[in-house]
Amino acid sequence: MKQQSGPRVILHVDMNSFYASVEMAFEPELRGKPLAIAGNVEERKGIVVTCSYEARARGVKTTMPLWQAKRHCPELIVRKPNFDRYRKASRAMFDLLREFTDLVEPVSIDEGYMDLTEYLKEGNPLQVAKTIQQRLLEELLLPSSIGIAPNKFLAKMASNMKKPLGITVLRKRELHETLWPLPASEMHGVGEKTAEKLLTIGVKTIKDLAEADPISLKQLLGINGERLKKRANGIDSREVNPDSINDFKSIGNSTTLSKDSSDVRVLYDTLNRLSQSVSMRMKRKEVLGTKIFITIRYSDRSTFTRSRTVNNPLGEKEELYTHAKEIFDRHWTGEPVRLLGVTCQDLVPKGDAYKQLDLFSFQEDAKKEPLFKTIEDIQKKFGESVIKRGMKAVRLEDDKTSGTSFNKDFLRE
């Protein structure tokens, strides 16, 4: 559907502590209590996926090891994830939003954009947002925060300003008061590493980014530097696209071997080089992938494609190669190979990608528990800044198994 040019009214609806809120909706006795959703509850292992605001007030945080969360909040109530329940709640939430406009773009299981420009020709955006928030709370028992702005970026920033149950209007003329004083690291699309890079050219706040030299930004961050400068100035022309949930973009590369080969060293080396090529292209486009394919063509020209979905978006060469190699090892017949290919699909913008904690990755994260304890002891002795922890865990499942990724697949049924 074609959206009008000119001033727009965009809402970003962000559900508050979604998993925990859904559990409270099904078990009202949990309301007002410190609640965490985590895995391996019986063994006190695993990672906190999300927690109620009552738990946050006691020091519990998302991605915190469960044993540490219990230390902060001994009375913490822990529930295992119920993904079927969360999917149903998500569908109900988006169905409600579509009652107001068909221009609804889901971006994850618990957040999405709405374009109310046409709907509100004579209406009041703030009143409509209050109605949406009230209906979500009364009909689904789910709290939300809503940002109202003339574009998607500002709406996203606005929804983060008041939680829980906040409604924030962010206008371009108010940027110098509300947005620019914030640290650049708090800007949507600026991750920790990007914020560190920006510091090297003196960019500390969003105002600094808005006024930064475009040449310096491009040298530092490539095309993403120009994009971030525009966003910091409140410029974002992206449309609300209901069909983006069905986008199947991909980046891949293939090569025909100089001669048919069954030498595993040659084949692994080829997969490694292809993974490097794909990774470089993904980095240039600032995207990560959630599905990886390999293509095998044998000497008789028969061609097979096999894939695997990952719950945590990836893009590094080492990650791609590891996954490609495992798929190859599982499906290669041992016959001479003529062509190999590596492709990443279901791409997501790097700034929007986040770790998808699920039933599977809990076990992998739990293995790091001794490391977390060591880090905590060191930080207590020398200060929190002495070690910066960066977690990266990926769980693979072949396509024949059901996955639990909620990036954009939760409505594809």
C-alpha positions as CSV (number, residue, x, y, z in Angstrom):
1,M,0.0,0.0,0.0
2,K,1.4,3.4,-1.0
3,Q,1.9,5.7,1.9
4,Q,1.6,9.4,1.6
5,S,4.6,11.7,1.4
6,G,4.9,14.6,3.8
7,P,4.2,14.7,7.5
8,R,3.5,11.3,9.0
9,V,2.2,9.9,12.3
10,I,4.2,6.8,13.2
11,L,3.8,4.8,16.4
12,H,6.3,2.4,17.8
13,V,4.5,-0.1,20.2
14,D,6.9,-1.9,22.5
15,M,5.6,-4.4,25.0
16,N,6.9,-4.1,28.5
17,S,8.8,-7.2,29.9
18,F,6.8,-9.2,27.4
19,Y,7.6,-12.8,28.5
20,A,7.1,-11.9,32.1
21,S,3.9,-10.0,31.4
22,V,2.4,-12.9,29.5
23,E,3.1,-15.2,32.4
24,M,1.4,-12.7,34.7
25,A,-1.6,-12.5,32.4
26,F,-2.0,-16.3,32.8
27,E,-1.1,-16.4,36.5
28,P,-2.5,-13.2,38.1
29,E,-1.0,-14.1,41.5
30,L,2.4,-13.3,40.0
31,R,1.5,-9.6,39.5
32,G,3.5,-7.2,41.6
33,K,6.1,-9.9,42.4
34,P,9.8,-10.2,41.3
35,L,9.5,-12.6,38.3
36,A,12.2,-13.9,35.9
37,I,12.0,-16.1,32.9
38,A,15.0,-18.4,32.6
39,G,16.0,-21.9,31.7
40,N,17.3,-24.9,33.8
41,V,15.4,-23.6,36.8
42,E,15.9,-26.8,38.8
43,E,19.7,-26.6,38.5
44,R,19.9,-22.8,38.9
45,K,21.7,-22.6,35.6
46,G,20.8,-20.6,32.6
47,I,20.3,-16.9,31.8
48,V,17.5,-14.5,32.6
49,V,15.7,-13.8,29.4
50,T,13.5,-11.1,30.9
51,C,12.2,-10.1,34.2
52,S,9.4,-8.0,35.8
53,Y,10.1,-4.4,36.9
54,E,9.8,-5.6,40.5
55,A,12.8,-7.9,39.9
56,R,14.7,-5.1,38.1
57,A,14.3,-2.9,41.1
58,R,16.1,-5.5,43.1
59,G,19.1,-5.6,40.7
60,V,18.0,-8.4,38.4
61,K,18.9,-7.8,34.8
62,T,18.4,-9.5,31.4
63,T,21.2,-11.9,30.4
64,M,22.3,-12.2,34.1
65,P,23.1,-15.8,35.1
66,L,20.3,-17.2,37.2
67,W,22.5,-17.9,40.2
68,Q,23.6,-14.2,40.3
69,A,20.0,-13.0,40.0
70,K,19.0,-15.2,43.0
71,R,21.8,-13.6,44.9
72,H,20.4,-10.1,44.2
73,C,16.8,-11.2,44.8
74,P,16.5,-14.3,47.0
75,E,12.7,-14.1,46.7
76,L,12.9,-14.2,42.9
77,I,10.2,-16.3,41.3
78,V,11.5,-18.2,38.2
79,R,9.5,-19.6,35.4
80,K,10.6,-21.6,32.4
81,P,9.8,-20.1,29.0
82,N,6.5,-21.0,27.3
83,F,7.2,-20.1,23.7
84,D,3.8,-21.3,22.4
85,R,2.1,-19.0,24.9
86,Y,4.3,-16.1,23.8
87,R,3.6,-16.6,20.1
88,K,-0.2,-16.7,20.8
89,A,0.1,-13.5,22.8
90,S,2.1,-11.8,20.1
91,R,-0.4,-12.7,17.4
92,A,-3.2,-11.3,19.6
93,M,-1.2,-8.1,20.1
94,F,-0.6,-7.5,16.4
95,D,-4.2,-8.4,15.5
96,L,-5.4,-5.7,17.9
97,L,-3.0,-3.2,16.3
98,R,-4.3,-4.0,12.8
99,E,-7.8,-2.9,14.0
100,F,-6.5,0.6,13.7
101,T,-4.6,0.4,10.5
102,D,-3.3,-2.2,8.0
103,L,0.0,-0.4,8.0
104,V,1.5,-2.5,10.9
105,E,5.1,-3.7,10.6
106,P,6.2,-6.3,13.2
107,V,9.9,-6.1,13.9
108,S,10.1,-8.8,16.7
109,I,7.8,-10.8,18.8
110,D,6.9,-7.9,21.1
111,E,7.3,-4.7,19.1
112,G,6.2,-3.1,15.9
113,Y,5.5,0.1,14.0
114,M,2.2,1.6,12.9
115,D,1.6,4.3,10.3
116,L,-1.6,6.2,11.4
117,T,-1.2,9.1,9.0
118,E,-4.3,8.2,7.0
119,Y,-6.3,6.9,10.0
120,L,-5.7,10.2,11.8
121,K,-6.8,12.7,9.2
122,E,-9.0,14.3,11.8
123,G,-7.9,12.4,14.9
124,N,-5.6,13.0,17.9
125,P,-2.5,10.7,17.8
126,L,-2.0,10.9,21.6
127,Q,-5.6,9.9,22.3
128,V,-5.3,7.0,19.8
129,A,-2.1,5.8,21.5
130,K,-3.9,5.9,24.9
131,T,-6.7,3.8,23.4
132,I,-4.3,1.3,22.0
133,Q,-2.3,1.1,25.3
134,Q,-5.5,0.8,27.3
135,R,-7.0,-2.0,25.1
136,L,-3.7,-4.0,25.2
137,L,-3.8,-3.8,29.0
138,E,-7.5,-4.5,29.5
139,E,-8.1,-7.1,26.8
140,L,-4.8,-8.9,26.8
141,L,-3.5,-7.9,30.3
142,L,-0.2,-6.8,28.6
143,P,1.5,-3.4,29.4
144,S,3.2,-1.5,26.7
145,S,5.1,1.7,26.0
146,I,4.3,3.8,22.8
147,G,6.4,6.3,21.0
148,I,4.7,8.8,18.6
149,A,6.8,10.6,16.0
150,P,7.0,11.7,12.4
151,N,9.3,8.7,11.5
152,K,10.3,5.3,12.6
153,F,13.6,6.2,14.2
154,L,12.1,8.9,16.4
155,A,9.2,6.7,17.3
156,K,11.5,4.0,18.4
157,M,13.6,6.4,20.5
158,A,10.4,7.8,22.0
159,S,9.0,4.5,23.1
160,N,12.2,3.9,25.2
161,M,11.9,7.1,27.1
162,K,9.1,6.1,29.5
163,K,8.8,2.5,30.7
164,P,6.6,0.8,31.8
165,L,3.2,2.1,30.5
166,G,4.6,5.3,28.9
167,I,3.5,7.3,26.0
168,T,6.0,9.8,24.6
169,V,5.6,12.2,21.7
170,L,8.9,13.2,20.0
171,R,8.9,16.0,17.5
172,K,11.8,17.1,15.4
173,R,11.8,20.6,16.8
174,E,12.3,19.1,20.3
175,L,15.4,17.1,19.4
176,H,17.8,19.6,21.0
177,E,16.0,19.3,24.3
178,T,15.0,15.6,24.5
179,L,17.4,13.6,22.3
180,W,20.6,15.5,21.7
181,P,21.7,15.5,25.4
182,L,21.7,11.7,25.6
183,P,24.9,9.7,25.3
184,A,25.5,8.4,21.7
185,S,25.5,4.9,23.1
186,E,21.8,5.3,23.9
187,M,20.8,6.0,20.3
188,H,19.0,3.2,18.5
189,G,21.5,1.7,15.9
190,V,24.6,2.6,17.9
191,G,26.1,-0.5,19.6
192,E,28.8,-0.6,22.2
193,K,31.6,-1.0,19.6
194,T,30.3,1.8,17.4
195,A,30.0,4.1,20.5
196,E,33.7,3.3,21.3
197,K,34.7,4.2,17.8
198,L,32.7,7.5,17.9
199,L,34.6,8.5,21.1
200,T,37.9,8.4,19.1
201,I,36.6,11.4,17.0
202,G,35.1,13.2,20.0
203,V,31.5,12.1,19.6
204,K,30.1,11.6,23.1
205,T,26.4,12.7,22.8
206,I,23.7,12.4,20.1
207,K,24.2,16.1,19.6
208,D,27.9,15.5,18.8
209,L,26.8,12.9,16.3
210,A,24.3,15.2,14.7
211,E,26.9,17.9,14.2
212,A,29.9,15.6,13.4
213,D,31.9,16.0,10.2
214,P,30.3,13.7,7.6
215,I,33.7,12.9,6.1
216,S,35.1,11.8,9.4
217,L,32.0,9.7,10.1
218,K,32.3,8.0,6.7
219,Q,35.9,7.2,7.2
220,L,35.2,5.8,10.6
221,L,31.9,3.9,10.0
222,G,31.5,3.7,6.2
223,I,28.0,4.3,4.9
224,N,26.6,3.7,8.4
225,G,28.2,6.9,9.5
226,E,26.1,8.9,7.1
227,R,23.0,7.0,8.1
228,L,23.6,7.6,11.9
229,K,24.2,11.3,11.3
230,K,20.8,11.7,9.5
231,R,19.0,9.7,12.3
232,A,20.6,11.9,15.0
233,N,19.2,14.9,13.1
234,G,15.7,13.2,13.1
235,I,15.8,12.2,9.4
236,D,14.4,8.8,8.5
237,S,12.4,8.2,5.3
238,R,11.8,4.5,5.8
239,E,8.2,3.5,5.3
240,V,6.2,1.2,7.6
241,N,6.1,-2.0,5.6
242,P,3.7,-4.7,6.6
243,D,5.3,-7.1,4.1
244,S,8.7,-6.9,5.6
245,I,7.9,-9.9,7.7
246,N,8.0,-11.9,4.5
247,D,11.2,-10.5,3.1
248,F,13.7,-13.1,2.1
249,K,16.9,-11.2,1.4
250,S,20.2,-13.1,1.0
251,I,23.9,-12.7,0.5
252,G,25.9,-15.6,-0.9
253,N,28.8,-16.7,-3.1
254,S,29.7,-19.8,-4.9
255,T,32.7,-21.1,-6.9
256,T,33.4,-23.8,-9.4
257,L,36.5,-25.7,-8.4
258,S,39.4,-25.8,-10.8
259,K,38.9,-29.5,-11.0
260,D,36.4,-31.9,-9.4
261,S,37.7,-32.9,-6.0
262,S,37.0,-35.2,-3.1
263,D,40.0,-33.9,-1.1
264,V,38.5,-32.7,2.2
265,R,41.2,-30.2,2.7
266,V,40.5,-28.6,-0.6
267,L,36.8,-28.5,0.1
268,Y,37.2,-27.1,3.6
269,D,39.5,-24.4,2.2
270,T,36.9,-23.5,-0.4
271,L,34.2,-23.2,2.2
272,N,36.5,-21.1,4.4
273,R,37.2,-18.7,1.5
274,L,33.5,-18.5,0.6
275,S,32.6,-17.8,4.2
276,Q,35.1,-14.9,4.2
277,S,33.6,-13.4,1.1
278,V,30.1,-13.6,2.4
279,S,31.1,-12.2,5.8
280,M,32.8,-9.2,4.1
281,R,29.7,-8.4,2.0
282,M,27.4,-8.7,5.0
283,K,29.6,-6.3,7.0
284,R,29.5,-3.8,4.1
285,K,25.8,-3.9,4.1
286,E,25.6,-3.8,8.0
287,V,23.5,-6.9,8.2
288,L,23.5,-10.3,10.1
289,G,21.9,-13.5,8.9
290,T,19.6,-16.0,10.7
291,K,19.7,-18.8,8.1
292,I,22.7,-20.3,6.3
293,F,22.7,-22.4,3.2
294,I,25.4,-24.5,1.4
295,T,25.2,-25.6,-2.2
296,I,27.0,-28.8,-3.3
297,R,27.2,-29.7,-7.0
298,Y,28.8,-33.0,-7.8
299,S,30.8,-34.1,-10.9
300,D,27.6,-35.5,-12.5
301,R,26.1,-31.9,-12.3
302,S,23.5,-33.0,-9.6
303,T,23.0,-30.1,-7.2
304,F,21.8,-30.1,-3.6
305,T,21.1,-27.2,-1.2
306,R,21.0,-27.8,2.5
307,S,20.3,-25.2,5.2
308,R,20.3,-24.5,8.9
309,T,18.6,-21.8,11.0
310,V,20.3,-20.1,13.8
311,N,18.5,-18.5,16.7
312,N,21.2,-15.8,17.1
313,P,22.0,-13.7,14.1
314,L,25.6,-14.1,12.8
315,G,28.0,-12.6,10.3
316,E,31.6,-13.3,11.3
317,K,33.6,-15.4,9.0
318,E,34.5,-18.0,11.7
319,E,30.8,-18.4,12.5
320,L,29.8,-18.8,8.9
321,Y,32.6,-21.3,8.2
322,T,31.8,-23.4,11.3
323,H,28.2,-23.7,10.4
324,A,28.9,-24.3,6.7
325,K,31.4,-27.0,7.5
326,E,29.0,-28.8,9.8
327,I,26.3,-28.8,7.3
328,F,28.7,-30.0,4.6
329,D,30.0,-32.8,6.8
330,R,26.5,-34.0,7.5
331,H,25.3,-34.1,3.9
332,W,28.4,-34.6,1.7
333,T,28.2,-38.1,0.0
334,G,32.0,-38.3,-0.4
335,E,31.7,-38.1,-4.2
336,P,33.8,-35.6,-6.1
337,V,32.6,-32.0,-5.9
338,R,32.4,-29.6,-8.8
339,L,30.9,-26.5,-7.1
340,L,30.4,-25.2,-3.6
341,G,28.3,-22.2,-2.4
342,V,27.6,-20.5,1.0
343,T,24.6,-18.2,1.4
344,C,23.1,-16.3,4.4
345,Q,19.4,-15.6,4.3
346,D,16.7,-13.9,6.4
347,L,19.0,-10.9,6.9
348,V,18.4,-8.3,9.7
349,P,20.0,-4.9,10.2
350,K,23.0,-5.1,12.5
351,G,21.6,-2.4,14.8
352,D,18.3,-4.3,15.2
353,A,19.9,-7.7,15.8
354,Y,20.0,-9.0,19.4
355,K,20.8,-12.2,21.1
356,Q,17.8,-14.6,20.9
357,L,17.9,-16.4,24.2
358,D,15.9,-19.6,24.0
359,L,15.5,-23.0,25.5
360,F,18.6,-24.3,23.7
361,S,21.1,-21.5,24.3
362,F,20.4,-21.5,28.0
363,Q,22.4,-24.7,28.3
364,E,25.3,-23.2,26.3
365,D,25.2,-20.0,28.5
366,A,25.1,-22.1,31.6
367,K,28.5,-23.6,30.7
368,K,30.0,-20.2,31.1
369,E,28.8,-20.0,34.7
370,P,32.3,-20.5,36.2
371,L,33.6,-17.7,34.0
372,F,30.8,-15.3,35.1
373,K,31.8,-16.1,38.7
374,T,35.5,-15.4,38.0
375,I,34.7,-12.1,36.2
376,E,32.4,-11.0,39.1
377,D,35.2,-11.7,41.7
378,I,37.7,-9.7,39.6
379,Q,35.3,-6.8,39.2
380,K,34.6,-6.7,42.9
381,K,38.4,-6.5,43.6
382,F,39.5,-4.1,40.8
383,G,36.3,-2.4,39.7
384,E,33.6,-3.1,37.2
385,S,35.4,-1.5,34.3
386,V,38.4,-3.8,34.4
387,I,36.6,-6.4,32.4
388,K,33.9,-5.9,29.8
389,R,32.0,-9.1,29.2
390,G,30.8,-9.8,25.6
391,M,28.6,-12.9,25.3
392,K,28.1,-14.7,22.0
393,A,26.3,-18.0,21.9
394,V,24.7,-19.6,18.9
395,R,22.5,-22.6,18.8
396,L,21.9,-24.5,15.6
397,E,18.9,-26.6,14.6
398,D,18.4,-28.3,11.3
399,D,15.4,-27.2,9.3
400,K,13.6,-30.4,10.0
401,T,13.3,-29.4,13.7
402,S,11.1,-26.7,15.1
403,G,13.0,-23.6,16.0
404,T,12.4,-21.0,18.7
405,S,13.7,-17.9,17.0
406,F,11.5,-14.9,17.3
407,N,13.3,-12.4,15.1
408,K,10.6,-12.4,12.4
409,D,9.4,-15.9,12.0
410,F,6.8,-15.9,14.6
411,L,4.0,-14.8,12.2
412,R,5.0,-17.1,9.4
413,E,2.5,-19.8,10.0
